[in-house]
Amino acid sequence: MTDQTHPEVAALLERSHRLGSDPRNTNYAGGNASAKGTATDPVTGGEVPLMWVKGSGGDLGTLRAEGLAVLRLDRLRALPEVYPGVEREDEMVAAFDYCLHGKGGAAPSIDTAMHGLVEAAHVDHLHPDSGIALACAADGQARTAECFGERVAWVPWRRPGFQLGLDIAAVKAANPQAIGVVLGGHGITAWGDTAAECEANSLEIIRTAERYIADYAERTGAQPFGAVVDAFRPLPEQARRERAAALAPVLRGLAATDRPQVGHFTDSRVVLDFLAGAEHPRLAALGTSCPDHFLRTKVRPMVLDLPPDAPIEDTVTRLRELHAAYREEYRAYYERHAEPDSPPMRGADPAIVLVPGVGMFSFGKDKQTARVAGEFYVNAINVMRGAETVSAYAPIPESEKFRIEYWALEEAKLARMPKPRPLASRVAFVTGGGSGIGRATAQRLAAEGACVVVADRDADAAKAVAEGIGAAAGGREADTAVAVAVDVTDEEQIAAALRAAVLAFGGVDLVVNNAGLSISKPLLETTAADWDVQHRVMARGSFLVAREAARIMAAQGTGGDIVYISSKNGVFAGPNNIAYGAAKADQAHQVRLLAAELGGHGIRVNGINPDGVVRGSGIFAGGWGAQRAAVYGVPESELGAFYAQRTLLKREVLPEHVAAAVVALTTGELSRTTGLHVPVDAGVAAAFLR
C-alpha cells in the first residue's frame, strides 16, 4: 500500500484541505496536521507504527501526499531519552531525520515533536485568529478558562520546538477531559482518536472562541480600536486608489533599499477600520505575535502619521523620514538582542506600511510573498481586535520575537530556498502583449521570474495570455500576471493601465514598447490618415507609455529598463513602406534620446530591430502579411520562408527570438548598456547599423 492510498493518509489530506481552505481556521502555510497508523515495512514484511505529518513549508489547504513527512513512531517516541534539555533543543531537529521511514517524504518541521509526543492518533495545530486573540490577551489563561472551562487547557508561551511538544504532551496527560490547548502567544492544538473527531475538536475550539469574543463585544460595546478619528477616515474609493497608486512606487523604492521587492496593496474594510481608530498607532507599535505572523510581517509595521488628504509632497517627505527612522529602530532592535552566533541582519526595511485612510502596502521577494505578508497582517489586526475586546492585546516579548526571527533553524530554512530566477522581483509592462512578439515576450519574462502586466487593446487576448502565464506558474494568476485593456493612443488609458500595474505589483521596472500596426502602401497611395494612425500607435504611443512609466521608475528610485521593439525597417528602406518605416525610425531615435535623458535615473533604454516576424503575429494576420506578400510576389503562406532566404543565416525570425533578446537586455548581464539597438533579423546586410 502506498502513502497515497493508505486510508489514514487519505483522511489526513481531506481533513487538512477542509481546515486549510477556511481562513478563519488558519493562515496560508500556517499550522500542521498529523495522523498515526501502521503500515507494512517493505524490508521485514511486518507492521510498523508510523506518523504522517505536514512537512516544513507546506500549506494545509493544498497539501499533497508528497508534502507529508513520514516517521517511525517508535523511534520518534524514543527521542525524549536522548533529549539534552531546552538549551540544546534545536539539536533534536536533526534527530528527526533518523526517524524517517523509507524515503521519508517532506522535511520534518519544527512542530514534529508536538504531533509525535502527544498521545493521540490525530493532532491538529492551527493559527485561528480567534484562538490567537485569547492566546495574546493580557490575561489569556483566565480568558481561556472562562471561554472553555476544563474542555481546553492553557500552555504558557514557549518557542516552537521539542520542549513545547513535551509540554503539550504533559498537559494532555494531566487533563484527560481536554480536547485541546491554547498555546500562549501562538495558536491552538487539538487532538482526537479519529480524523473526524480531531477535526470536530479543532472547529469547536475555533468557533467557541469566535462566539465568546462576539458575545463579549455585544455585551460590553467594546471599541477595540478606539473611537474613530475624523482625520483618518477612509477616502472615497476612487480617491483612495489614486492616492495609493501615487504612493506605491515611492514606498516600493523605500522598501527595496536593501533588496528588490514586489508590492501588494490592500484597502479592505478590516484594514481601513483599524487605521481609522484612535488606538491604531499604539497597537501597531506592539507588533504582531504569532510566530507565523511576524516572520512575514517583521516585528512591527511602518505607520504614516499624516491624514490621507495631506499634500502629496508633504506625505512623500514624511514617508522618507519615517523610513529612515524605521531602519534605525530595526538596527537597534537587532543589536539589542543579537548574540555572537546570531545570523547577520537580513534587512532593515519594513514589510508592512500602513497609510490611514488609504490602506496597507505589503512587500516581499515576489508577489505571493508580498500578498501573504498582507494577509498575515490582516490576521494580526483580527487578533488585536479580539484581544482588545475581551482584555488587552499583549504579544510575546520583543526578545522572543527576535529569537524566532533570527533562529538558526529559520536561517537554515532560508538557505535551502532555491536561487531566485534572473528577473525575480521585477515588474514588466508589455504593450501589444495579447499576440505575437508581445505574447512571447510576456511569457518569457514571466518564465524568468518577472511579474507581468499584459497590456493590449484586445482585452480578451490580454486576459488569455495572463491566464496562461498563471497556469504555467501553477499558482494564483494574479501573483504572476494581470491583464489590462489599453489603447496606446489614449493618454488617459495609458495612465490608468500603469496605475493598475502599480496597484497590482507596487510599481514598474521594465517596459516593452511593442504595440503596433502596419500599413503597406506606395507613397502615392498613402493617405494622411494612414500616416497619422501609424504614428499615433507607434511613435506617439511608445512616447506616451515611456513617459508615464519613467515617472513611476523615477519615483521608485531603483532604475529600470525600457525596451522598444523597433524594426529593421527603421534603418532599411523597403518598398511601399513609407508610413510604417518612418514611424519605426521615430521609435529608433526615441531610444537614443531617452537613453541620454533617463540615464541619470538609472533607467536604461534599448531597442530591438527584428526582421519580419510572420508566425503568430497579429500584425501580419491583420492584412500586413498579404500586403507584403503582394509587394514581393510570393504567396502569403510562404512569406516567412521568403524573409528567411534573404538573410545571411537563412533562418526565419520567430516571436520567441525577439523575446530572448528582451531577456538578454534586461536580466543584468548587460547592465552597462543603454542606447543600443540589437538586430534580431538573422542577418539582413542592408539593415546593418552604421
N, C-alpha and C positions, 0 to 999 in steps of 0.2 A: 504494500500500500504506500503510495507517495504522499508527501505532505499535502499536496493539492487535494487529494481525495480522502484524507483522514477526516473522520466526522468532527473531531474536536477542532481541527484547523478550519474546516468549513464554517462551523458555528462561530468560531472566534472572528473570522473575517466578516461574516454577516453582522455580528454584534458591533464590531469596530466601525463598519460603514454606517450603520444606523446612528451610533453615538457621534461619530465624527462629522456627519453631514449637517448637524444642527449646531450653529454657533453658540447657542445657549449652553451647550454641554462642554465644549472645549474649543480652543483656538486652533488655527491651522498649524499642523505639525506638532501640536502640543498633546501631552498625555500619552498613555500607552495602555495596552490591554494584553492579557495573557490567558492561557489555558494549559492545564496539566492533563496528562493521559499516558497511555502506554503504546508502544509500537514494537514491531519485531526488529531485533538487532540483526542486520544482514550478515554479521560475522558469526555470531553464536547461534542464531536462529531462535533465541529466547526473547522473552518480553523485557523491555527496558523502560523505566519511567522517564518521561520527557516533559519539558515545558516549552511551549511556543510563546514568544513574546515579541511585540513590535520592536524592531531594531532601531538603532540610532539614526535619527534624522528623518524617519518616515512620517507619514500623515495618516491618521486613523481613517479619515473619510475615503481615502483612495488606496488603502493598504492592500497589498497582494501577498501571496504566499512567500514569494522570494524576499519580501520585506520583513519577514519574521526571523528572529534568532532562535535556533533550536538547541536546547541544552539538556544534558543529562541531569535529572533532578537529584539523583542520589549524590552525584559529585558536587552539585551546587549547594546542597544542604550540609555537605561536609566542610564547607569553607569556614564557618564560624570557629572550627577547631584550629585553624591557622591564621585567624584574623589578628593582625598585630595591634589593633586599637585605633581609635578615631584619628589620632595624629598621623597615621600612615594608611588611612582607609583608601586613598587613591590607588594604592598598590593592588587592591582587590579587583580593579577593572581588568588588569592583565590576567588575573586568575580565571576570569570568566572564559577566556579562550581555551583553557584546559578542561572546561566543562562542555564544550560544544560537541554536538552529536553529528557524525558524518561530516558533510561539508559545512554544516553549521548555519547556513543561510546568511542573514544580515549580521553586521557587527552588533554585539550586545550593547545596550545603552547603560547609562549610569544607574537607571532605575531597575535594572535586572534583579538586584537583591530584594527590592521591595516585593516583587512578584514571587520570587522563588522561596523566600523565607517565611512568607505568610502562609499559614496552614489553611489554605482554601484552594479548591480546584480551579476557580476562576477569579481573576482580580482585574479591576479597572482603576487606573489612576488618571484623573481628569482635571482640567482647569476651568471650571464653570465660573462665570462672573459672580453668580450668587454665592457660591461656596467660597471664593476668594474674598468676597466682601466680608463674610464672617471671619475668615482667616486673618484679615488685615484690620479688623476692628480693634480699637484700643483694649476692649475687654472681650476679646474673641472667645476665650474659653467659656466665660459666663453666657455669652450670647448663643454659643453652640449648645450649651446645656439647656437654655431656655427654649431654643428652637426645636431640638430633637429629643430632649430628655436623655434616657440611657441608650437610646437606639443608635446614636452616633457619638463616638468618643473624640477626644481632643488630643493632638500630638503637638507639642511645642515646636517652634521653628528649629529646623536643622537643615543644613545644606544637603541636597540630594546626594545619596551615596550609600555605602554598605551599612553605616551605623543607623541611618534612617530606616533601612529595611529591618534591622534588628529592633528598632524602637516600635515600629508599626506591628511587627510580629508579637512583641511583648504586650502591647496594648490590646491586641485582638485576643490573646490568650487570657488576659486578665478581665476582659469584658465579653464573655461568650454571647451575650444578648445583642451585641452591636452588629450592625450591618456594614459599618464603615467608619472612617475617621475624617475629621477636618484637620488638615496639616497647617499649622500656624504659618502665615505669610506665604502660603504656597498654593494649596488646592485641596482636592479630596481624594480619598482612596476607598473603594467599595469592593466587596467580595461576595461570593455565593458558591453553593455546591454545584450549580449548573450554570450554563451560559445565560439562560433566561433569567434565573434568579439574580445573578450578578448584575445584569443589565437593569433589571427592575429596581435593585437596590441603589444603583448609581442614579437612576432617574428619580427615585424617591428622595434622595438627599438633595439633588439639584432643585426639584420642583418645590420641596418643602421650604428650602431656603428662599426661593423666589417669593413664595406666599408670605413667609414670615416678614420679609423686607417690605413687600407691598402692603400688608396689613398694618405694619408699624407706621409706614408713611401716611396711610389713610387715617389712622387713629390719632397721630400727633400733628399732622400737617407740616411735616419736616420740610425744610428748604435746604437740601444738602449742599447746593452750590451757592447759597446765599441769595439775597434779593437781586433782581435784575438791574443792571447798571445801564441807564439810557444810552450813555456814550458807546457802549459795547453791543448794542442791539444789532442783529444782522442787517446788512444792506439788502435792498431788494435783489432778487436773483440775478438779473442781468448786470446790475452794477457790481454785485459781488463777484461774479465770474470775470468781468472785465478787470476788476481790481486784482483778482487772483492771477490773471494772465499777465498783468503788468509786473507783479511782484515775483512770479515764479522764476524767471531767468536770473534775477538778482539773487534770490535765495539759493537757487541751484549752484550758482557760481560760488557763493559763500560756503555752502555745504561741501563743495568739491575742493576746498583749499588743500586738503591732504591727499585725496584720491578722487577720481572721477565718480560721479553719482548720477543716477536716474531719479526723477522725481515723481511723486503722486500727489494729487490734490483731492481733498475730501471736504465737502461742505454739508455733510449730513446734519440732520436736526440734532442728534445727540451731541455732536461737536459744537454746533453753534449755541445750543442751550448752555453747555458747560462754560463756554467762553463769555457768555453774556452775564454770568453770575459773578457777584462780588468776591466770592471765595476762590475763583479760579487761579489767581496768582499764588495764593498760599498752597493750594492743593497741588498745583503743577510743580511747585518747588520741592514738595515732598518726594516727588518721583514715583515711578511705578514700583511694584513689589514682587509679584510672582516672577520667578527666575526667567520663565519663558518670555515675559513681557520686557523686562529691562535689557535682556540680551539683544533684543531687536530695536528697542526704543532709546537706548542709552539710559544713563542713570536719571536724567531729567530732560525735559524739552527746553527749547528756547522760546520765550514768550514775548511778543511785541506788547509794549505798554502805551501805545497810541490808539486813538479811536480810528475806525475804518475809513472815515472821510477826511482824515488829516491830509494835507498836501502831499502828493506822491514824493516830491523831493525830500520833504522832511521825514517821511516814512522810510525811504531808502537810506538816508543818512543815519537814522536811528537803528535800523536793522544792522548796518555795518558796525555801529558802536556796540550793540548787544552781542553781535557775533564775536567781536574782539574780546569782550568780557567773558563770554561763554568759553572761549578757548583758554583763557587764563584760569578760569574756575575749574575747567576739566583737568588741566595740567596740575593744578593744586590738589584736586581730588586724587589723581594718580599718585602724586608724590606723598600725600598723607598716608596712603595705605600700601604702597608698593614695598615688597620685600626684595632682598638681594637677588632671589631667584625668580622674581615675577617676570612674565613676558614683557617685552617693550611696549610702550604706549602705542595703541593701534591707530590713533587719530583723534583729534580734539574737536571735530565739527559736530554739530547737532544732527541727529537722525530725525527729530520731530521739531517743527516750527509751528507755533500756534499764533494765529493772527485774529484777534477778536473782531467779530462782525463779518469776517471773510471765510475763515475755515482753517484747515490743518494741511500743512505740507510735510510729506514724509520722504525720506531719501534712502537709497540703497544701491548696491552694486549693479542691480538690474531692476526691471520694472516689478517683477514679482516680489523681490526683497523690499522694495520701497512700498508697494501696496500692502504687503503683510505687516510691515512696521506700523503703517497707519491703522490697520485693523487691530493690532495689538494695543495701540494707544486708545482706541475706542473701547476695547476690553477694560483697559485701566480706568477710563472715565466711568464705565459702569460699576467697576469695583469701588471707586471713590464715592459714587452716588449711594451705593448700598451701605458702605461702612459709615458714611456720614449720616445716613438716615437713622440707623439703629444705635450709633455710638459716635466714634471719631475715627477717621482714617489714620492708621498708624502702621506704615510699611516697615519692613525689616530695616535694621540699621544700615547706614551707608557702607560701613566696613564689611558687612556681609554681602552687600551688592558687589563690592569690589572683588571679594573672594571668588564670586561666581564669574563676574565679567572677565577677570584675569586668571581664571583657573587654568592650571597646566593641562587638564583634560580638555577644556574648551579650546585652548591653543592648538592641541594636537588634532582636534576635530577640524579646525580651520585649515591646518596644514595638509589634511587629507583631501581637501576640496580640489577639483580639477582646475588646471590652469585656465584663466579666462581666455575667451576667443579674441581675435585681434580687434574687433570693433565693439567689444563689451563696453557697456555704459555710454555708448554714443547713440544719439538720436538722429535719424536720417529722414529727410523730407524729399520725396521723389515725385516730380510732376510728370504727367503723362504715364503714371505708374500702372494703368489698367491694361496695357498691352505692350507687345514688342520689347524694345530696349528697356523701357521703364519697368515693365513687369519683371524681366530677367534681372534688372539691377536691384529692385526691391527684394526679390527672393534671395539674391546673392548676399546683399548687405545683411539681411536677417540671418542667413546661414553663418555669417561671420560674427554674429553676436549683437548687431545693432537692433535697437527698437526702430520700427519703420512706420512712417506716415505715408500711405499710398494716396496720392492726390491725382485726381483725374476728372475731366468734365463729365465722363460717364460714371455716375455714382455706382451703378450695379457692377461695372467692370472693376472698379477700385475695391468694392466690397468683396468680390470674388477673390481677388489677389490677396487681400488682407486675411480672409478666412483660410485660404490655402497656406499662407505663412504660419498662421496659428496652428493649423492641423499638423503641419510638418514639425512644429516645435513640440507638439504633444502636450500643450498646456492651454491656458486661457488665451484666446485670440488677442484680447486687449493688452496682454502682457508682452506681446511681441509686435503687433501691427494694428493700426487703426486706419480706416478709410475716410477720406474727406472728399466731397464734391467741390470742384473749383474750376472756374473759367479764368485762365491766367490773364485775360484781357481786362478783368474787372478788379480794380484796386481793393474794393471792399471785400470781395470774395477771397482775395489773397490774404488780406489781413485776418479775416475770420478763420481761414484754414490754418494759418500759422498760430492763431490763438488756440485753436483746437489742439494743435500739436503740443503747444506749451502746457495746456491743461492735462493732456494725456500723459506726457513724459517729463515735464518740468522745463523743457527748453528745446533747442535745436542746435546740433553741432555740424551737420553735414547736409548740404542741399545739392540735389541733382536737378539741374535745369534741363529737362528732357522734352517737355511738351512741345508739340509741333504739328504742322500740316504741310502739304506740298501741292503746289500747282505748277504743272509743266506746260508752258506755252511759249511760242516765239514772242519777241519783243512787240511786234505789230499787233499781236492778238491779246497781249496782256493789258487788262483794264486797270484803271486806278483802284477799283475795288479789290482786284486780285493782289495788287501791290500792298494795299492797306491791310488786308486780312493776314497776309504773310508776315508783315512787320508787326502787326498788333500781337499776334500769337507768339512769335519767336523773339524778335528784337525787344519789343516793349514788354512782353510777358516775362521774359527772363530778367530784364532790368527790374521790374516791379517785385518779382519774387526775391531776387538777390538783395534789393534794398530792404525789404521787410525782414528777411532772415538776418541780414547784417545788424539790424537794430537789436534783435534778440541776442545774437552772438556777442555784440559789444556789451550788452547789459550783463551777460554771464561772465565776461572777462576771462574766458578759458580758451579763446581761439576758435577755430573751426575750419571747415572746408566747403567751398562752393565749386561744383564741377559743372561745366557746360557741356552738354552733348551737342557739339557743333557739327561739322561735316567737312569732308574733303572738298565739298563744293564751295566752301568758304575761301579756298585758295585755287581751286581747279575750275577753269572756265569751260563748263559743259554747255552743250547746245540747248536752246529753248528752256532756259532756266533762270531768267533774269530776276524774278521776284524772290524765288527761294534762295538762290545763290547769294544775292545781296543781303538778305536777312541773316543768312548764316555767317557772312563776312562781318556783319554788325555784331553778332554774338561773339565771334572770334576776337574782335577788338575789345569788347566788353571784358573779356578775360584779362587782357593786358592792363586795361585801365583800372579795373577793380583790384587786381593783384598789387598794383602800385599804391592804390589808396588805402586798402584794408590791411596791409602788412603790419602796420603799427598796432593793430588789434590782435595780431597772431592769426589772422584769417588768411588761409591760402586759397588762391583762385586758379584753377587749371581747367583745361578743355580737352575734349576727346574728339578726334576727327575720324568718324567711321566712313567706310565706303557704303554703298547702298546695302542696307540690311533688309532683305526681302522677306525671309521666313519669319512668320509670326508678327509681322509689322502691321499695325493699324493703318499707318500712312499708306503703305503700298497696297493694302487690301481696299483702301478707300478711293482708289482711282489713280493714284500716282503711279502704281505699277503698270497699269495699262497704258498710261501716257508715256512713260519712259520706254516701255517695250516698243511702242509705236515709233518713237524717235530713233531707236536703234534697229528697228526692223526685225525683231525677234519675237517669238510667241511669249506671252506674259508668263507662262509656266516655266520658261527657260531663262527668265531674266536673271535669277540668282547665279545660274551657271555661266551666263554671258559675262556678268560682272567679274566672276572668279577668273575667267580665262584672260581677262585683260590685265590681271595683276601679276606681279613678279612671282608670287608664291603659288599662283593658280589655285587659291583656296577661297571658298565663299565665307563671307563675314556673317556671323550669326549674333543674335542678341546677347548670348552669354559671353561672347568675346568682348563686347563693349562693357558688359557688367564687370568682367575681370579687370579691365583697365581702371574702372572706377575704384575697385577694391585696391589695386596697386597704388593708386594715388592717395588713398585715404587711410590706410592701415598704419601709417607711421614710418614705413621703410623709406619713404621719400619726404621726410619731414622738413627738408630744406629746399623743397621745390615749389615754386609758385610762378604763375605767368606762363606755364608750359602748355603746349598743345601736343597731345600724344596721338599719332596716326594709328588707327586700327582699320587698315584698309587692305591688308595682305600685300601691300606694296604697289601703290599707284604712283609711278615715277613723276607724272605730271603734277601730282599733289605734294611732292616733297617740299618741306618747309625750307625757306631760304632766309 
